[in-house]
Amino acid sequence: MQIKKGGIVSKLLADVPVPRMFRAEQIFPREHIAPEQIPALVEAELSKEPIRSKIKPGMEIAITAGSRGIANVAVITKSIVDFVRACGAHPFIVPAMGSHGGATAEGQLEVLADYGISPESMGCEIRSGMEVVQLGISDTGLPVYLDKHAYQADGIIVSCRIKPHNSFRARYESGICKMMAVGLGKQKGAEAVHSDGVERMGENILSIAKVILEKAPVLFAIPCIENAYDETRLIEAIDRDDILAREPDLLKFAFSQMPSLLVGECDVLVVDEIGKNYSGSGVDPNITGTFSTNYAQGGVKVQRTCFLDLSEASHGNSLGVGLSDVITKRLFDKIDTEKMYPNCITSTVLASARIPVVVATDKEAIQLCIRTCTGIDHSRVRVIRIPNSLHIGHIMLSEAYYEDVKSGRWPGLFARSEPEELRFDSEGNLLTPIIV
């Protein structure tokens, strides 16, 4: 695929003006748990009854660790490991990430290592494998699988994050039940959950989780919830018998903690970097409004979106690239389909992996989005620029928003600089930082 600077595309875009932009700060509620407070909080939660009595000396305890970029995940996981060991039991970690990590045991170990979770840092073994056992059939007619290492343990602790899903809405979205059904189900379990399509995922997750709770040695769950700044907001231990009743309430709380782009709508959204460390789909559609299915909605209302780069932590897994209209050659060259396509094959959702229009430079990506917007005032194009979908406290907005922001139209949104021209180098790479 030839993507060259200075060709016909470059000539067509050369005269498209990029608006002046200003730095802005979005202020959200910021109650959180400091990292240094986490070990004591985890110990307090796990010391509650009936949680504490579930861990007995000599037991082998499997602790889940997923593939999402969860705030303080290494600290949380190590705190659980330390508590289990203090109880006289023998902890080990199980990668619970379905088909992520290229659907290989080695790839899943690599994902955990990127998050600071390794045998050395955790002080315990990590048993990574793709082999599963079948526990039965769910009431929706699906086979129920569980990681073999976890199943053979004397007990399983489900450590995870509860968060709105990026493809569907249900009482159980991304959380405890999904970690059991998809994460611990490995490749086969993830395929089973997705086999009826995204529209039935909520129903399938619940039905499979019920079987796992009945037939697997799950002791309890200890989910976390994050605030709008990607900081730990809540950690709570939940007995296995209370998981199904408690999780929907925690999901509602997680929704209340989500950040947003406060202006609500724009013509063009520029995302500096996408990646699996920011969202399971590279960008969180709950922020960007770029959903891959019709079974979820939300986020900013936008006509054109461009992604400029892929994070190193993604190791070439550019899932979510298809949620943009335009990408750069730099991002395109980092795509590893061997890492990306297993997710699509498993989930049956192909939209996230489709390759959009590819242009040579950052500047041309922005210009192409602006040029192809319809029904707008191109002299006052509304552009939002974010570093990624996880950290949106500091953003840039085009000059069309400036007076409204200064006048306080959107509570919590403040201008932090005057409008200025974006700077690009001779190769068209964007140089202007969002934060100075």
C-alpha positions in Angstrom: 0.0 0.0 0.0 1.6 3.2 -1.2 1.1 6.2 1.1 3.3 9.1 0.1 3.7 12.7 1.1 3.6 15.2 -1.8 1.2 13.3 -4.1 -2.2 14.1 -5.3 -3.8 13.7 -1.8 -1.3 16.1 -0.4 -2.0 18.6 -3.1 -5.8 18.4 -2.6 -5.3 19.0 1.2 -2.6 21.6 1.0 -4.9 24.7 1.2 -7.3 23.3 3.9 -6.8 25.6 6.9 -6.3 24.1 10.3 -8.0 26.3 12.9 -6.2 28.0 15.8 -6.6 26.1 19.0 -6.4 26.8 22.7 -5.6 24.6 25.7 -8.5 23.8 28.0 -9.0 22.0 31.3 -12.0 19.9 32.2 -12.6 19.6 36.0 -14.4 16.5 37.3 -15.1 15.3 40.8 -11.8 13.8 42.0 -12.4 11.8 45.2 -10.0 8.9 45.0 -7.8 6.3 46.8 -4.1 7.2 46.8 -1.8 4.3 45.7 -0.1 4.2 49.1 -3.5 3.6 50.7 -4.4 0.6 48.6 -2.6 -2.1 50.5 -4.3 -1.2 53.8 -7.7 -0.9 52.1 -7.4 -4.2 50.4 -6.4 -5.8 53.7 -9.4 -4.2 55.4 -11.8 -5.4 52.7 -10.5 -8.9 52.7 -10.5 -9.1 56.4 -14.3 -8.7 56.5 -16.5 -11.7 57.0 -17.4 -14.0 55.4 -14.5 -13.0 53.1 -11.6 -13.7 55.5 -12.8 -17.2 56.5 -12.9 -18.3 52.9 -9.1 -18.4 52.8 -7.6 -21.3 54.7 -4.0 -22.3 55.3 -2.6 -24.6 52.7 -5.1 -23.6 50.0 -3.9 -22.9 46.4 -5.6 -19.7 45.5 -5.9 -18.4 41.9 -6.1 -14.6 41.5 -7.2 -13.1 38.2 -5.4 -10.4 36.3 -6.9 -8.9 33.2 -5.7 -7.2 30.0 -7.2 -3.7 30.7 -5.1 -0.7 31.7 -6.5 -0.5 35.2 -5.2 2.2 37.5 -2.8 0.8 40.2 -3.5 -2.8 39.0 0.0 -4.0 40.1 -0.5 -2.5 43.6 -4.0 -4.0 43.9 -2.9 -7.4 42.7 0.2 -7.5 44.9 -1.9 -6.5 47.9 -4.3 -9.5 47.3 -1.3 -11.8 46.9 0.2 -10.6 50.1 -3.0 -11.0 52.0 -3.5 -14.6 50.8 0.0 -15.5 51.7 -0.4 -14.0 55.2 -3.4 -16.3 55.7 -1.1 -19.3 55.1 -2.4 -20.0 51.7 -0.5 -20.3 48.4 -1.4 -17.6 45.8 -0.8 -17.7 42.1 -1.9 -15.4 39.3 -4.0 -16.4 36.3 -4.2 -14.2 33.2 -8.0 -13.7 32.7 -8.2 -11.9 29.4 -10.1 -14.2 26.9 -8.4 -14.0 23.5 -6.2 -10.9 24.3 -2.5 -11.2 24.1 -2.8 -12.8 20.7 -4.7 -15.7 22.2 -1.5 -17.2 23.4 -0.1 -18.0 26.9 3.1 -16.2 26.1 1.2 -13.1 24.7 -0.9 -12.9 27.9 2.2 -13.0 30.1 3.6 -10.2 28.0 0.5 -8.1 28.6 0.7 -8.6 32.3 4.4 -7.7 32.3 3.6 -4.4 30.7 1.4 -3.6 33.7 4.1 -4.5 36.2 2.7 -7.9 37.0 5.4 -10.6 36.8 6.5 -13.4 39.1 9.3 -11.2 40.4 7.2 -8.2 41.2 4.3 -10.2 42.6 6.3 -12.7 44.5 4.3 -15.6 43.2 3.8 -17.8 40.2 1.9 -16.8 37.2 0.2 -19.8 35.5 -0.6 -18.8 32.0 -2.2 -21.2 29.6 -5.1 -21.4 27.1 -6.4 -24.8 28.2 -9.9 -24.8 29.6 -12.3 -27.2 31.2 -16.0 -27.3 30.3 -18.2 -26.8 33.3 -21.6 -27.4 31.6 -24.2 -25.6 29.4 -25.7 -22.2 30.3 -29.4 -21.6 30.3 -29.0 -19.8 27.0 -27.5 -23.0 25.5 -23.9 -22.0 25.4 -20.9 -24.1 26.6 -19.3 -22.8 29.8 -15.5 -22.9 29.9 -13.0 -22.0 32.6 -9.2 -21.7 32.7 -7.8 -25.1 33.7 -5.3 -23.6 36.2 -8.1 -21.6 38.0 -10.4 -24.6 38.0 -7.8 -26.8 39.6 -7.2 -24.3 42.4 -8.8 -24.6 45.8 -10.2 -21.2 45.4 -10.5 -18.3 42.9 -10.4 -14.6 43.7 -11.9 -12.5 40.9 -10.0 -9.2 40.8 -11.2 -6.8 38.1 -12.6 -3.4 37.2 -16.3 -2.5 36.8 -16.9 -0.1 33.9 -19.4 0.6 31.2 -18.9 -1.6 28.2 -18.0 0.0 24.8 -20.3 -2.1 22.7 -23.5 -2.9 24.6 -25.8 -2.0 27.5 -27.0 -4.4 30.1 -27.2 -4.9 33.9 -23.8 -6.7 33.7 -21.3 -5.1 31.4 -17.5 -4.9 32.0 -17.0 -6.3 35.5 -17.1 -9.4 37.6 -19.4 -11.6 35.6 -17.6 -10.7 32.3 -14.2 -11.4 33.9 -15.5 -14.9 34.8 -17.3 -15.6 31.6 -14.9 -14.1 29.1 -11.6 -13.5 31.0 -11.4 -16.9 32.7 -13.1 -18.5 29.7 -10.0 -17.8 27.6 -10.4 -18.1 23.8 -13.2 -20.6 23.9 -15.1 -18.8 26.6 -14.8 -15.5 24.8 -16.0 -17.1 21.6 -19.0 -18.6 23.3 -20.1 -15.3 24.9 -19.8 -13.5 21.6 -21.3 -16.3 19.5 -24.9 -14.8 19.4 -23.7 -11.3 18.6 -23.2 -8.2 20.7 -26.9 -7.7 21.2 -27.0 -10.8 23.4 -23.8 -10.4 25.3 -25.3 -9.1 28.5 -27.7 -12.1 28.6 -24.9 -14.5 27.8 -22.4 -13.1 30.3 -25.0 -13.5 33.1 -26.0 -17.0 32.1 -22.4 -18.2 31.9 -21.4 -16.5 35.1 -24.2 -18.3 37.0 -22.8 -21.7 35.9 -19.3 -20.7 36.9 -20.5 -19.5 40.3 -22.3 -22.8 40.8 -19.5 -25.2 39.6 -16.2 -23.4 40.0 -14.4 -22.7 43.3 -15.0 -18.9 43.2 -14.5 -17.5 46.7 -15.3 -13.9 46.2 -14.6 -10.9 44.0 -12.7 -7.7 44.7 -13.5 -5.2 41.9 -12.4 -1.6 41.6 -13.9 1.4 40.1 -12.1 4.5 38.7 -12.9 8.1 38.7 -12.8 10.5 35.7 -9.0 10.9 36.1 -8.2 7.2 35.7 -7.6 7.0 39.5 -8.8 4.3 41.9 -12.1 5.5 43.3 -13.4 2.4 45.0 -12.3 -1.1 46.0 -14.8 -3.5 47.5 -14.7 -7.2 48.4 -17.9 -9.1 47.5 -18.8 -12.6 48.7 -19.6 -15.0 45.9 -23.2 -15.3 47.0 -23.6 -11.5 46.7 -21.9 -10.9 43.3 -25.0 -11.0 41.1 -27.0 -8.7 43.4 -24.2 -6.2 44.0 -22.6 -5.8 40.5 -25.5 -3.8 38.9 -25.4 -1.2 41.6 -21.6 -0.8 41.2 -22.0 -0.5 37.5 -24.4 2.4 38.0 -21.8 4.0 40.3 -19.1 3.5 37.6 -21.3 5.3 35.1 -21.6 8.2 37.5 -17.8 8.5 37.6 -17.2 8.5 33.9 -15.7 11.7 32.4 -16.9 13.3 29.1 -16.0 15.9 26.6 -18.1 18.7 28.1 -18.8 20.6 25.0 -20.9 17.7 23.8 -20.4 17.9 20.1 -17.8 18.8 17.5 -17.1 18.6 13.8 -13.7 16.9 14.1 -12.2 14.9 16.9 -8.4 14.4 16.9 -7.0 11.6 19.1 -3.2 11.7 19.5 -2.9 8.0 20.5 -5.0 4.9 20.7 -4.2 1.6 22.4 -5.3 -1.4 24.4 -3.9 0.3 27.5 -6.5 3.0 27.1 -9.5 0.9 26.2 -10.4 -2.6 25.0 -11.3 -1.0 21.7 -8.3 1.3 21.5 -10.4 4.3 22.3 -13.4 4.3 24.7 -16.5 5.0 22.6 -18.2 6.2 25.7 -15.9 9.2 25.4 -15.4 9.5 21.6 -18.9 8.5 20.4 -17.3 6.1 17.9 -19.2 2.9 18.6 -18.6 -0.3 16.6 -22.2 -1.5 17.2 -25.7 -0.1 17.4 -26.2 -1.6 20.9 -24.5 1.2 22.9 -24.6 5.0 22.6 -23.0 8.0 24.3 -19.9 10.1 24.1 -19.4 13.3 22.0 -21.4 13.9 18.9 -18.9 14.0 16.1 -18.8 14.0 12.3 -15.2 13.1 11.5 -12.5 11.4 13.7 -8.7 10.9 13.1 -6.2 8.8 15.1 -2.6 9.8 14.9 -0.6 7.1 16.6 -0.7 3.7 18.4 0.8 3.2 21.9 3.9 1.1 22.4 2.1 -0.8 25.1 -0.4 -2.2 22.5 2.4 -4.2 20.8 0.8 -3.7 17.4 -2.7 -4.6 18.5 -4.5 -1.6 16.9 -8.0 -2.8 17.6 -10.2 0.2 17.4 -8.5 1.7 14.4 -11.7 1.1 12.4 -13.5 3.5 14.7 -11.8 6.4 13.0 -12.3 8.0 9.6 -8.6 8.8 9.0 -5.3 7.5 10.4 -1.7 8.4 9.7 0.9 6.3 8.0 2.8 6.2 11.3 -0.1 4.4 12.9 -0.8 2.2 9.9 2.8 0.9 9.9 2.5 -0.2 13.5 -0.5 -2.5 12.9 0.1 -6.1 13.6 -2.9 -8.1 12.3 -1.7 -11.2 14.2 -2.3 -9.3 17.4 -5.5 -7.5 16.3 -7.5 -10.0 14.3 -7.9 -12.7 17.1 -10.0 -10.2 19.0 -12.3 -9.7 16.0 -12.6 -13.3 15.2 -13.5 -14.0 18.8 -15.9 -11.1 19.3 -17.5 -11.4 15.8 -17.2 -7.5 15.6 -15.2 -6.6 12.5 -15.8 -2.8 12.5 -13.1 -2.1 15.1 -10.4 -3.6 12.8 -11.3 -2.1 9.5 -8.6 0.1 8.0 -9.8 3.6 7.4 -8.4 6.3 5.0 -4.6 6.5 5.5 -2.6 9.7 4.9 1.0 10.6 5.2 1.1 13.0 8.1 -0.7 14.3 11.2 -1.5 17.5 9.5 -3.1 15.8 6.5 -5.2 13.6 8.8 -6.6 16.7 10.4 -7.0 18.5 7.1 -8.8 15.5 5.5 -11.3 15.4 8.3 -12.0 19.1 8.1 -12.2 19.0 4.3 -14.8 16.2 4.2 -17.1 17.6 6.9 -20.4 18.6 5.4 -23.1 21.1 6.6 -20.7 23.1 8.7 -19.2 26.5 8.8 -15.6 25.8 7.7 -14.5 29.2 8.8 -15.5 28.2 12.4 -14.8 24.5 12.3 -15.2 22.9 15.8 -12.2 20.7 16.6 -11.5 18.8 19.8 -8.0 17.3 20.4 -7.4 14.7 23.1 -4.3 12.8 24.1 -6.2 9.6 24.3 -9.7 8.5 25.5 -8.5 7.7 29.1 -7.0 11.1 30.1 -9.2 14.0 29.0 -8.7 16.4 31.9 -6.5 18.5 29.6 -7.6 18.9 25.9 -7.4 21.4 23.1 -10.3 23.1 21.5 -10.5 25.2 18.3 -11.1 28.9 18.4 -14.8 28.5 17.6 -15.3 27.4 21.2 -13.2 30.1 22.9 -15.7 32.8 23.7 -18.3 30.3 25.0 -15.7 28.6 27.2 -14.5 32.0 28.5 -18.1 33.0 29.3 -18.7 29.8 31.4 -21.1 28.1 29.1 -20.0 24.6 30.1 -19.5 24.3 33.9 -16.2 22.6 34.7 -14.5 23.7 31.4 -11.9 26.4 31.5 -9.6 28.0 28.9 -5.9 27.7 29.9 -4.3 29.5 27.0 -5.1 31.9 24.1 -5.9 30.4 20.7 -2.7 29.8 18.7 -1.7 28.1 15.4 -0.8 24.4 15.8 2.8 23.8 15.0 3.9 21.0 12.6 7.4 20.0 11.6 8.6 19.8 8.0 7.3 16.3 7.8 3.8 17.3 9.0 4.2 15.8 12.5 2.2 17.7 15.1 4.5 19.4 17.6 2.2 21.5 19.8 1.8 19.7 23.2 -1.6 19.6 24.9 0.0 20.2 28.3 2.9 22.7 28.8 
